[in-house]
Amino acid sequence: VQLQASGGGLVQAGGSLRLSCTTSGRTFNSLHMAWFRQAPDKERQFVAAITASGFNTRIADSLKGRFTASRGPPNNTAYLHMDSLEPEDTAVYYCAGDRSKLPVVASAATYWGQGTQVTVSS
């Protein structure tokens, strides 16, 4: 399974971005999807996750109210919506997936995308 993350970029503080993660159409519907981020010299951090059905989501406590996860359309895409961005949100954002469990920790994810850089300027 190959995951492809996109949508990162440079944004001013207070702005919004939407990240996308795509994969092959036949596998996507069976994958629980998640987003992680890693800032320089910091550990990879859980951001958000969404079940394969799309009915349930998990958001890191510190990001609730600003970040949301969704999936489709198109049906092979997961999204991370980020609002009210802060310079502390600057990181490489990775999408990840797993067939059997919601990957709320990095070790639980089987499949990873290559990451997309998000930079928030003050």
N, C-alpha and C positions, 0 to 999 in steps of 0.2 A: 504494500500500500504506500503510495506516495502522496504526501501532503504538500501543498504549495500555499504559503502565506504571502499576502500582499497588502498594500494599503498604507504602509508606514510613510513617514515623512517628517518634515519640520513644521511645527505649529506653535503659535503663540499661546502663552498661558491663558486659560479660559476658553480655549478653542475646543474643537471636537474632531475626532477621526473615527473612521470605521475600517477595521481590519477584516480581511476576508481570508478564508482558508478553503481551498478546493481540493478535491480528490476525485478518483475515478468514480463514475456514477453508480456502478453496481455495488460498491463497497460502502459508500457513504452512509446509507440508511441503516447499516448495522453497527456503525461506530458511535460510541460515546465520545464527545469532543471536548477539548479543554484548551485554555490559553495559559501560558506561563510567560514570565518576563525575567530578564536578567540584566541588571545594571553592572557597569564596570566594577570589578572587585567585590561583587556581591553574589550570593547564592541565587539559584533559580527560584523564583517565587510563583506560587499559584495565583492566578488572576480570576479565572472564571471557568465554568464547565457547563455543558448542556447534555442531557441524555439523548440517546439515539432517537427516541420518540419526539424530542423537542418539548415535552411537557414539563420537564423539571430542569431548573438551573441552580447553580451554586456560584456565588460571588464571594471573593475574599472580603472579610468583614471591613477592612480598611477602605475598600473600594465601592462598597454598597452606596447606591444613590448616584454614582457617577458612571459606573461601567455596567453594561448588560451584555448577555450572550443570546444569540439567536441562531437559527439555521434556516436556510432556503427562503424564498426561491433565489436562484435556481436550486434544484433539489440536491445538488452536490456541494453546497457551500455553507460554511459556518461563519458567523460574524461575531466580532467583538466591537461593540459600540462604546466609545469613550467620550465622555462629556466633561466639561470644566477641568480640562487637563492642567496639570501642575508640573513645574520643572522636575519634581521628584518622580514623575511618571516616565521620565526619559529612560529608555532601556531597549534592548532587543526583545521583541515579542515573538513567541513561538506558539504555533498551534500543535496539538498533540491529539492522539486518538487511541482508543482501545475498544476491543469487541465485547469484553466481558464485564468491565467495571468502569465507573465514572472516575476518570483520572484526576483526583484532586491533590495528588502528590506526584512529583515527577517520576518517581520509581514505578508508578502504576500505569504509565503510558507506554504502549508498545510502539506506536508510530509517531514520528516527529517531522514537522516541516523545517525548513531551513532558517526561519527567523526573518523578521522585518524590523528595521530600525525606526523607532519613534523618538523624536527629539522635541522637547517642549522648551521654548525659550521664555525667559522671564521679561 
